[in-house]
Amino acid sequence: MSETDTAESRSGIQVIARAASVLRALKGARSGMSLGQIAEQVDLPRSTVQRIVGALQAERMVIASNSSGGIRLGPELQSLAESARFSVADVLRPLLVRLSAETEETVDLSSLRGNVVVFLDQIPGTQRLRAVSSVGDAFPLTTTANGKACLSLLDDETITLIARGEWAATGRKGEIADLLEEIRSIRISSIAFDRDEHTPGISAVGVAFRDWNGDIYAVSIPTPTTRFGRQEERLVAAIGKLAGEIAATIAQ
């Protein structure tokens, strides 16, 4: 590679890095930001930011905000995010298959969607008596291992709002203080449990993580309660190991 090619390559990498920093700056600005605000946050000249924003606008990755006149993230990023959302299942499937083989139990992958978790993939266990759900099923958050694991990645105020809404809809009674105490324990151990809470006769252990877009997912191992007590230590160790593998693969 010539010196000219090397210089062009470095310049291209720098442009991509700067564009990424602009997009990250806009991530939390729902009402948009002015060019000056963006320039200040990413520590670049306003003229440079203007050129980058112009290129991103041409690709619909950013658009002008109608409410403030500033710049905000555009619809093309949503399309890319949806593609990435589905690829998470593809990326993790080999790990889920291996976990299921090691434990001989069913392994589920789910995603936090609003106030529920939705099942994206499932590897059925090899035991004759096993827990099985359908891909696409939506489960509550406060009584499931995967749901509580997802809640542990949210702030207490959001958890409180979700819990009150869920309990009002289902008629379930609970104490917010007790739920928050359990969530704090999950944040420390990274492991969540469902002990006959959602479905009598089924217990589960779960972990949650964020992908590169910041979306929240969970992996859980639902097990008949009659077997869960004997297997709990082994299941916790196995899913804890998986959490480390996920962190090395896609989580941020």
BELFENUR-V700674 format. One record per backbone hydrogen bond with DSSP energy under -0.5 kcal/mol. NH is the residue of the N-H (numbers start at 1). CO is the residue of the C=O. If there is no record, write none. Layout:
# BELFENUR-V700674
[[NH & CO] [NH & CO]]
This chain:
# BELFENUR-V700674
[[6 & 2] [7 & 3] [8 & 4] [9 & 5] [10 & 6] [11 & 7] [12 & 8] [13 & 9] [14 & 10] [15 & 11] [16 & 12] [17 & 13] [18 & 14] [19 & 15] [20 & 16] [21 & 17] [22 & 18] [23 & 19] [24 & 20] [25 & 21] [26 & 22] [27 & 23] [27 & 24] [29 & 26] [30 & 28] [32 & 29] [33 & 71] [38 & 34] [39 & 35] [40 & 36] [41 & 37] [42 & 38] [43 & 39] [44 & 39] [49 & 45] [50 & 46] [51 & 47] [52 & 48] [53 & 49] [54 & 50] [55 & 51] [56 & 52] [57 & 53] [58 & 54] [59 & 55] [60 & 57] [61 & 56] [62 & 56] [63 & 72] [65 & 70] [69 & 65] [71 & 33] [72 & 63] [74 & 61] [76 & 60] [77 & 74] [78 & 74] [79 & 75] [80 & 76] [81 & 77] [82 & 78] [83 & 79] [84 & 80] [85 & 81] [86 & 82] [87 & 83] [88 & 84] [88 & 85] [89 & 85] [90 & 86] [91 & 87] [92 & 88] [93 & 89] [94 & 90] [95 & 92] [96 & 92] [97 & 93] [98 & 94] [99 & 95] [100 & 96] [101 & 97] [102 & 98] [103 & 99] [104 & 100] [106 & 222] [107 & 123] [108 & 220] [109 & 121] [110 & 218] [111 & 118] [112 & 216] [113 & 111] [113 & 116] [115 & 113] [116 & 113] [117 & 139] [118 & 111] [119 & 137] [120 & 109] [121 & 109] [123 & 107] [124 & 122] [126 & 104] [127 & 104] [130 & 128] [131 & 222] [136 & 119] [137 & 134] [139 & 117] [148 & 144] [149 & 145] [150 & 146] [151 & 147] [152 & 148] [153 & 150] [154 & 151] [159 & 155] [160 & 156] [161 & 157] [162 & 158] [163 & 159] [164 & 160] [165 & 161] [166 & 162] [167 & 163] [168 & 164] [169 & 165] [170 & 166] [171 & 167] [176 & 174] [179 & 175] [180 & 176] [181 & 177] [182 & 178] [183 & 179] [184 & 180] [185 & 181] [186 & 182] [187 & 183] [188 & 184] [189 & 185] [190 & 186] [192 & 206] [194 & 204] [196 & 194] [196 & 202] [198 & 143] [202 & 199] [203 & 223] [204 & 194] [205 & 221] [206 & 192] [207 & 219] [209 & 217] [211 & 215] [214 & 211] [217 & 209] [218 & 110] [219 & 207] [220 & 108] [221 & 205] [222 & 220] [223 & 203] [225 & 201] [227 & 224] [228 & 224] [229 & 225] [231 & 227] [232 & 228] [235 & 231] [236 & 232] [237 & 233] [238 & 234] [239 & 235] [240 & 236] [241 & 237] [242 & 238] [243 & 239] [244 & 240] [245 & 241] [246 & 242] [247 & 243] [248 & 244] [249 & 245] [249 & 246] [250 & 246] [251 & 246] [252 & 210]]
